[in-house]
């Protein structure tokens, strides 16, 4: 399944919020530095959807806040 994801780095605590349009807004608790936020995003989504981290991949937007993520 594919999701459009908006990432908010350096949040106080991680959180996944479903938006009315079906996209996700994800707060990550690390800065966007050298891929740290992307790795944490995958960890947070894996916990939220109860899947393995290996099943999640960032399809587009690896260097921006707007991403297309595939799960499964």
Secondary structure by P-SEA (a helix, b strand, c coil): cccbbbbbccccccccccccccbbbbbbccccccaaaaaaaaaaaaaaaccccccccccccccccbbbbbcc
